[in-house]
Amino acid sequence: MDLIKPAVFNKERNIEAVFTASNREKNNSEGLNFGILTRGENSVITKNYQTLFQELGWDQEKIALARQVHGARIALVDQPGIYEETDGLITTTPGLPLGIQVADCAAVLVADSEAKVVGAFHAGWRGAVDEIIPDGIEKMAAQNARPERCKAYISPCISQKHFEVGEEVAAQFPEEFCDRKNFKKPHVDLKSFIAHQLKMSGLILENIEVSDGCTFENNRFFSFRRERESAGRMLGVIQIKP
């Protein structure tokens, strides 16, 4: 299975995290879709989760998922299940994986290994400008995480080259993250903006891993902008080892 294991967590003995690719080449043209709000059949999506968790050796029945709405609501959870109208999850419970589904937005996975606190956040442009990341770090700190100790992974998402937006969206980002010179319309650098938010929240630069993958230009990933309603979803998932 084509999985990305964030290097930033490699030395953390009690943290496990992965990000799935589309896996089209091994699982027919549809790939492994983890999107609970997509057009995919529920039985197929459930089987995809089973396939992934068997590969990882995790308990598939214990995952906590967000039913994402491109908002900034964050839930502190200690039980598996689907959390409605939620775009961020935080836990201190070992063996409870937190899952975020994406296809152009970023999945941001954060951990303080010493405090045993993890968070998973869905950061598209709406969530990013609504400060889901700073709020998430603050809520993790309330559970005894320390930002300077936290490590974070920003998943593959749409790159600035392909993220054309209207002026009404561009105006919500600081100018340093908008390219207005090289394109006819503004292009936003979502990854750099999220990394900036993490640094402003107290994370150390070398503790932030930013994937260079672009979901739009690389068929290794699903992309809503490229595939529209037929796009599946990748999964970013993190847990404290049981």
N, C-alpha and C positions, 0 to 999 in steps of 0.2 A: 504494500500500500504506500502511496506517495504522501508522506507526512513530513512536516517541518517541525523540528524540535528546537525551540529557541535556545541559542547558545548562552544567552544571558543567565539562564537558570541552571546551567550544566553543573556548577559546583554546589548547588543547593540540594543537600541530601534529602530534605523532606518536602520538596516541591517538584511536581510533575506538570508539564505543559506541552501541548502540541497544537499545531494548526494544520488542518487538512487541505490538500489540493483538490482539484476537481475529480481526479482519478478517472478521467474519461477513457483512457486507453485500456484500462484493465476491467472496467465495469460498463461496457458498451458506451454508446455516444452520450448517454445521459449522465454518466459519472455517478459519484456518491453525493447525493443531495441531502443536506441536513436541515433544510429550511422548513420549519413547521408551519409557515404561512405561505408557502409556494403552491404551485399547481400540482406538485408531486403527490402521488397516492400515499396515504398515511401508512399503509402496510409496507410499502417500499422504503419510506423514510425510516420507519421503525427498524426494518431489517438493516438499513445502513448504519444506524446507531449500534445495533448488535454486532455488526461486522467490525466496526471501529473499536468497540470496547473489548471484544475478543482479542483483537490485535494488541491492544494495550494491556490486557490483563486486568481491566477495571470492572467494577460492578455497574452494569448498564442501568440497573433499576434505581440507582442512587443519584443520577444527574439532576442538577437544578438548571432549568432553562428560562430565559426571558422571552416573553411574547412581545417582541420589540415594536415600538411605535415611533421611532426617530425622536424620542423625547429625552428627558434627563432624569427620570425617576430611577432611584437606586434602592434596592432592597437588601437588607441584612438578613441572611437566610441560614437556617440550620436543618432544613428538611429538603428532600428531593421534590421535584414537581415543576410545573410551568407557572411562572409568576407573570400575571397579567399586566399589560401596559407598563412594562419595565424595560429599561435599557442598560441597567448595571446591576451586578450582583456582588455581594461581599460575604465571606464566611470565615469563621474561625474553627469550623468543624472538620476534622480530618476525614478523608475518604468521601467527601462530598464535592464532586467535580462541578465547576461552574462553566456553562456553555454559552457562547455568543455566536450568532449566525450572521455571515456577511457575504456580500457580493458587490464590491466597490467601496463600501464603508470599511473602516478599520476596526478590527477586534484588538482591544488593548488589554493585555494581561499583566497584572501587577502582583508582586509578592514581597512580604517581609518575612523571610524564612525564620528569623530569630523569634519574632512575635507570633509566628504561625497565623498570619492573616493573608488572605488572597482576595483579589478582586478581578472581575472581568467586565469590560465596558464596551458598548456598541457606540462607536464614534463616527458617524457620518457628519456632514457639515452642520446639520441642525443641532445634533447633540454636542458637537465641538463648540459651537458658538454659544450654546446654552450652558457651557462649562460643566459637562458631565465628568470630565477628567479631573479638574481641580476639586470638584465636590466629592468625587470618589476617593481621592487621596485624603481629603479632610475626614471623610467618614471612616476610612481605614485607620487613620490616626486616632480616632475615637475608640478604636478597638486595640489600641496600644501599638499599632504600627508606627514606625518612625520614617518619614519620607527620605531622609539621608541614607537609610538602610534599605529602602525598597529597590527592587529591580523591576524593570518594565519591558515589555515587548509590544511593538506596534506592528501589526500583521501587514501582509500585502494588501494594498488597496489601490484606488485609482491614483495615478501619478499626476503631477501638475501639468505635464505635457498634454494630457487627455481630459483634464477636469475643467472644461469650459463652463462658465457660469454667467448669469445675467448680472447687471449692475446691482440689483437688489440683494443678491447674495454676496457679491464681492464687497459691498459696503459694510458688511458685518464682520469682516476680517481686517486685522491690521494690514496696512499697505505692504509691509515687508513680505507678506505671504501671498500677495497678488501680483501676477505678471500682467501688466497692461501694455507692455512694449512690443512683445514678440508675437502677439496674436491679435486677431480682429476683435475678439471679446476677451474679458478678463479670464485668467486661469489661476485657480487656487492651489496652493501647495498644502494639502491636508496633512500629510505626514509631518512636515516641518512644524506646522502649527501645533499639532498634538504634542510633539517632542518639546516644543517651547513651553506649552502648558505644564508638562511634567517637570521641566526644569524650574519653572516659576513656582511650582508647588513644593519644591525642596529636593527633588531627586537629583542625584549626581550624574553628570553627562555620561560617564563610562558605564553607568548602570542602566542605560536606556539603549535597547537594541531596536533599530528601525529597519524593517525589511526593505530591500530595494525592488521587490516584486511589484509590477503594475498589473492589476487585475484586467484592465481594459485591453492591453496590448499582448498579453500572454495567455494562450488558450489553456495553460496549466491551471488557470483559475476561472471561476465563474465571474461574469460581469453583467450586472443588470443593465448598464448603459449600452453594452454591446448586444446582449441577448434579449433584453426586455423581459416580458412576463415568463418566457421559457427558461430563464436563468435559475439554476440551482443555487444553493448556499454552501459556502465553506463553514467550518466550525473551528473556533478558537476555544480551547478548553484548558482549565487549570485546576489543580487540586493540591491540598495538603495530603501528603501520603498517609494512608491509614495506619 
